[in-house]
């Protein structure tokens, strides 16, 4: 791809080094909750990577600035503001075609990348599994005279399996002539039994959907959706639960007089392998339908209880218990295949979906290292992938696939090297770029970079924790110029997330304006 000479300009700022102090871990993209305590114990996400934060690698010395003014000024402001707030920031932008540095500041420093860690997961998945990879969820058993003594649902980690898919499988089984089923077993052996991803234990009492556990056979991202519709004043509101069968409902939500402010209480109580839901409160007559999603505590049998309900609705009698097992059963009766992996990455990249990230992460291990897939093996594979594509730097750490909580360390240079390698790889570049949010258009960037929505030029992955904000991705060029890959990681800015994010956006927009100089109508 030809490189326009105006696209090459350099910024180099070097300040005295400081110790890496990771930001906090309250998620802001996937939910809310109290910040968790930091911890760096755990597996390493790159060959010989340290599991503890390391000092930044910026050399000490006076500031040195060489740049076009439109980039230098917002970069100076970003670094000065973050330092004044007691934080740290690392920046790197390069010309993808040539590798030339366009802007840099503490680019070797190690930071908590937050959800920018999903870039590693997405790139490794595309490289190791391929964009056409599809998940298989199957119903297995021996059918005879319309009966299946033990029906086994076996999962392979599909993060996208939904209630409607399970309903289709139930109907397909009946269409195949099955009228009676004994026990329903769930084979979860594709993944190990550690359903809570590494670092998620830092916030154990969080019931929001962003902290859902991971299983080989999951349904609705291992969450339960409660939908409450008002009726007439003085009567109970109608309650729908999706998926059915797993949660036991106690209590109710009443319908209050018109104009009464809604007030709903949801308290979840794990009960064995099921979930008791205590509902209370009220919604006004004529008011809106209220929906709330909560994670499950134990995901192993969610899909089995739902399948039992759907089989019965489809006209298939189920007489036995719901349990784990069935690994021995090999005869496939009904199959459901997911969309291709290239499409499944969009929730991960555009919407920062933690469940998709963690499930795809474990899939790498199960497919490439053998079942059961573990997070530890997945981290090793991602680290090896970084080494193979030249994106590894000493000190890079990856404990989980989402970057949620205090689970990772990465430098702007490692991320930019990953971005550049992915973009230049014809086998995965298009899918990798497509899964990123588009500035001013969709995903977590819908409300940012609106001035660039027409060009659809800014494609990036956001990252936000309690004291961390990050943005890494691409600035796509007009014809005849070269794409820019950039990464900005800021930490220790608790209470200053919004102004830090705005300052980061100013730097990225300045890079975009320089790249598009003379190519945009005034």
N, C-alpha and C positions, 0 to 999 in steps of 0.2 A: 504494500500500500504506500503510495508516494507520500512524503512528508513535506508539508508546506513550511517554508523557512520561518514564517511568523509564529508557527506553533512551537518553536524551540526557544525557550527562555529559561533562565535558571534563577533559583532562589536558594541561598545557602545561609542558614542561621545556625550558629554553634554557640551554645551557652554552657556554663559550668554544669557538670553532671549532678544529678540527684538520685537518691535511691528510689527504686520503683515501689510505689505504694498503691496497691490495687484499690479500685473503687469498690463501693458496697455492692450489694447484690439484690436489692429490691427490683423486681421486674417492672418496667413501665410500658413495654410493648405488649406483653401477654397478660397483664393483670395487675393487681395491687396486693400489698401485704407489707408486713414489717420487714425491715432490712435484716438479712442474715449475717452472722459473723463470718469473717473471712477465714478461709483455710486453703492451703495449697497442697495438703497431703493427697496423694493419689497417683494414678498412673501418668505416664508421660506420653505426650502426643507427637513426639518426634524422636528419631534415633538418638539415644544418649542425652535427651533433653532433661534439664533439671526440673524437679517437681516443686521447687520453691522460687519465689520471685527473685530476680537478679537485678543488679544495678543497671541503670541505663548505660548505653555505650557511647553517648555523646561526649566528645572530647571537650575539656575545659579550654577556655580562651575567649577572646573578645568576639562580639557579634560580627558576622560578616554577611553583607547583603548584596546580592547581585540579581536584579530582577526587573521586569517591566513594572512600572509604578502601580498599575492597576492590580497586580498580584502582591507586590511587596507590602503595600499599605494594609490590606486586610489580614495578611499573614502576620505582620508585626502586631496588629491589634489583637488578633487571636492569642498569640503567645504571651503578650503583655497582660491581657485580661486574665488568662488562666493562671499565670504566675501570681498576679495580685490576689486572686481568690484562693491561693494556696494549693493549686492543682498542677498537673503536668499535662503536656500535650506533645504528640509526635505526628509529623506530617511527611508524606512523600507523594510526589506526583511525577510520573515519567511518561515519555513518548513511547507508546506501545511498539511501534515499528522499529525504532532505533535503540530504545532503552535509555535514551538521554534523560537526565534528571531535569525536571522543570521547576520543582519546588521541594525543599527538604528542611526539616527541623527535627532533631532527635529521632531520626528514622530508624535507628537501631534499638531504641529504648523499648523495654518490655512493658506492656500494658494489659489490663483486663479488656479484651476486645468485645465483651458482651456478646450480642447476637451476631457480630461480625465473624464469630467462630463458625457460624453456619456456612460461610463461604468455603471453609476447609471441607466440611461434610459434603456439600454439593459437588465440589470439584472431584473429591475422591470417589463419590458414588458414580458420577458420570464416567470417570476414567476406569474404575474397577468393574462396574456392573454394565455400563453402556447405557445410552439414552433409551434404548428399546426394551430394556429389562421390564418384565411385568411380574407382579406378585400372584401367586396361586393360593386361593382358599378353597378347600374341597370338603365334600361330605363323603365319607368312606363307610363301607360296611358290606355285609353279605346279605343280599336280598333274595328271599325265597317265598313264593306264593303271596307276594305283596307285603311281606313282613321283613323288618330288619331288627334282629335282636339287640344289637348295639350299633348306634349311629355315631360315627366319629367326625367331629369337625376339626380339621387340621389347618392351622394357620402358618404362613411363612413371613409374617411381619407386615402385612398390608396396612399402611396407616390410613388408607382411604375407605375401608370397609364401613358401610353405613347400613342403617336399618332396612332401607329399600333393597339393598343387595341381598341381605339375608332373607327377606320376603321372597325375592325372585328365586333364590335357591330352594326355599321350602316349596314353592309352587312347582319348580322343575322336578323336585323329588316326587311329588304327587303325580305329576304328568308321566313320570317314569313307571308308575304303577304301584308305588309304595302307599299302603294304607295304614300300616301299624308299625310303630317303633317302640322298642323296649327302652333301654337306657340311652342317654345322650352323653357322650364323653367328649372332652376337649383335649386335643393334643397340643400342648404348649412347648414341646421339646425343641422347637427351632431356635428359641432363645433360652438363656439361662433363667434361673428363678429369681434373679435380682430385678424386681419390677420397678423399683425406684432408681432412676438414673443417678450416677455419681454427682455429688454436690447438691442434689435436691433435698437431701436430709438436713440441709442448713435452714430450711423453713418448713418444718414438719407439720405445723398446724394450719397451713395454707390449703384451703379447699377449692380455690379458683381453678378453672379449667386449664390454665397454662401449666399447672404442675401435675398433670395427669401421669400415672404410671404407664409403663410400656410392657406389652406382652406380644407373643408371636401371633396369637389370635385375639384381636382387639375389635371393638365395635364402637362407632361414633367417637373415636379418639379417646376411649375409656372415660367418657363423661356421661352424665345424666342431665337431660334437659327437662325442666319443669315449665309447663305452659299453663298459665292461670287466666281464665276468662270470667269476667263478672256476669252475674245473672241479675235477678231482681233484689232490691234492697231487703236485707234481712235473711236472705238465702245464702247457701254456700256457693262459692265460686266453683266453676268446673275446673278440674285439674287433669292434665294429660302428662304422662311420663314417657320419655323416649330415651333409651330403648325400654320396652315393656319387660315385666317379669323379674327384674333383678332387685329393684328398690321396693321396699315395703313402706307404704304411706301411712303416717299417723298424724292426727290433727287435721286441721282444715284452714282454709282462707275464706273469710266471710265477705259478703257484698254489702258495702256501706251505702249511705245516701249519696246522691250525686254531689260532686264538689268536694267530698271528703278526701284529704290527701291519702294516697296509698301508703300502706305500711305492711311489709311482708317479712316474716322471719323464717329462715331455713336453717335447721340444725341437723347435721348428719351424724349418724351413730353406726360405726361398723359393727356388724353382727355376724360373726363367722366369716363366710365367704360372700355374704350379701350386705345390704345397706338399708338401715332404717332411716327414714326421712321424717323429721318432725316439722310440720308446717304450722304457721300461725299468722295472725294479722288480718288485713282487709284491703280490698280494692273497691273503688267507687262504682256504683251503677252507671252504666253508659261510658265507663272509662276504657282505657286502652287494655289490650291483652298484654300481660306481663310474662316475660320469659327469663329464666335464670338457668345457667349451666354450672354444674359442679363436678369436680373430678370424683371418680370412685376410689376407694381405698385399696381394694383387692380386685384386680382386673381378670383373674383367671377364669371365672365362670360367667361373666357378664353375657358373653355371646351365646352360651349354652341356654341360659334362662330365656333369653330373647328368642332363640331358635325354637324352644319348646312351645312358647306362646304362638309363634307364627305357623308352626306345623299344625297345631290344633285349629287355628283359624283357617288353614288351607284344607282341612278335612283329614288330617293324618292323626290318628290316635297315638298318644305317648303315654306309656304305662309305667316306665321305669324311672330311676333316679337321674339326677344331673350330677356329673362327677368329672374329675380329671382322669386322663388315661387315653387308651386307644392307640398307642404308638405301634402296636403290632399289626393294625389293620391296614391293608394295602390296596383293597379294591375301591377304585374311585367311582362314585355314583353320580355326583353333581360337582361341577367346577365353576368357580367364578374367578376371572382374571381382572386385575386392575388395569387402569390406564398405564401407558408407558411411563417409565421413570422420568423422562424428560418433561412430561406434563405434571407429574407428581411433585416436582421440585418447586412449582410456583407457590404453593402455600408456604413452603419453607422460606423462599427468597423474598417474595412480595409481601407476605403477611407475617413473617417471622414466627411461624408455627413451631413451637417447641416439640410437640408430640411427633410431627412428621420428621423433624430433625433427629430426634433420639431413636425413632424406629428405623429410619434409613441408616443411621449410624451403626446400629446393631446388626442390620442386614448385611453390611459389609463383612462383618466377622463371620456370620453364619455361612455365607456363600463362599468366602475365600479361605477361611480357616477351619471350617467344619462346625457343625452344630454340637452343642448349643452356642449360639453367638453371644459374646460378652462385650461389654463396653471396653474392657482392658484390651482385648484383641483388636477391636475397632480403632482404638487410639493408636495402637502400634501400626496398623495398616495406613491410617491417615498420615502418620509421621513418615512412614516409608514413601508414601506418595509425594509428600513435600520434598523429600530428598531426591526422588527420581526426576522431578520437574524443576529442581534448582531453587525451591522456595524455602528450604530449611535454613533456620538460623539458630545458633546455640541459645538455649533458654526457652524456646517455644514449648508450651505445655498445652495439652488438650485432654481434659478428663471426661467430658461428655460431648454430645454432638450438637447441642443447642447454644452453648455459651451462657446458659442460665446460671445465676448465682456466681459464686467465686470459683470458677472451674477452669480458667484458661489464662495463658499469657501469650501474647504475640506482639510482634513489632510491625510498624508500618511497612518496613522493607519486606518482611516475610509475606505480608498480605499482598503487596503490590507485585511481588514476584509471582505469587499464585495467580493473581488477576491477569498478568501479562502472559503467563504460560497457558492459562485456560483460553484466553482470547485467540492466541495464535495457533491453537490446536484445532485443525479442521474437523476432528471427530467429535469435539464437545463444545467448541466455542459458541455456536449458535444457541444451543440449549442452555449453556451456562449464562449467557447474557440475557436470554429471554426470561429466566426465572427471577431476575432482579426487578425491584420496584422502579417505575418510571417517574421521574420528577414531575410533579404537577398533574399526574394522570391516574396512578393506581397505587394500591398497597400502602405501605407505611410512609411513602413519599407523596401521597395524594395531595397533602396540604402544603408541600414544600416545593420550591423551584417552579412555581406556577408560570413565571415569565418564560420558562423553557418548555412548556407543555406542547406547543405547536411543533417544535423541532424534535421532541421526545429524545433529547440528547443526553440527559443525565440518568444513568441507570446505576442503582447503588443498593447496598444493604445497610440498613440502619442498625443501631445497637444502643440500648438504653438500660441502665441499672440505676440504683439510688444515687451514685456519685460518678457514673460513667456515661459518656455519650460518644458514639463512634459513627463514622460514615465512610464506607469504602466502595469503590466501583469504577465506573467508566464515564467519560465524557465523549460521546460519539461525535465525529466531525462532519463538516460539510464535505462535499466531493473534493478530492484532491489533497486532503489533509489526513493526518494520522490521529487515531484514537488516543486519549489520555487515560491512564490507569492511576487512581489515587487512593490514599488511605489516610484518614485523620482519626486518631485515637486520643481521647481526653479522659483523665481520671482525677479523682479527688476533687470533684466540683459539686459536691452535695449542696443543694440549694441554689445552684447556678446552672442547672441543666439547660433551661430555656435560653439564657443569653449565650451560653457556650455553643449551643446548637446553632443559634443565629449567626454567631461569628464564624463557625465552620462553614455554614451555607454561603457566607460572603466570600470566603476563600475559594470555594468550589465554583461559585458564579463568576468570580474574577478569572479563574482558569478557563471557564467556558467562553467568556467574552473574548479572551485573548485568542483562543482557538478559532472562534467564529468571526473574528474581526473582518469586517467588510463583506461577510456572507449573509448577514441578517438585515432585513429591511428595517429602516428606522421607524 
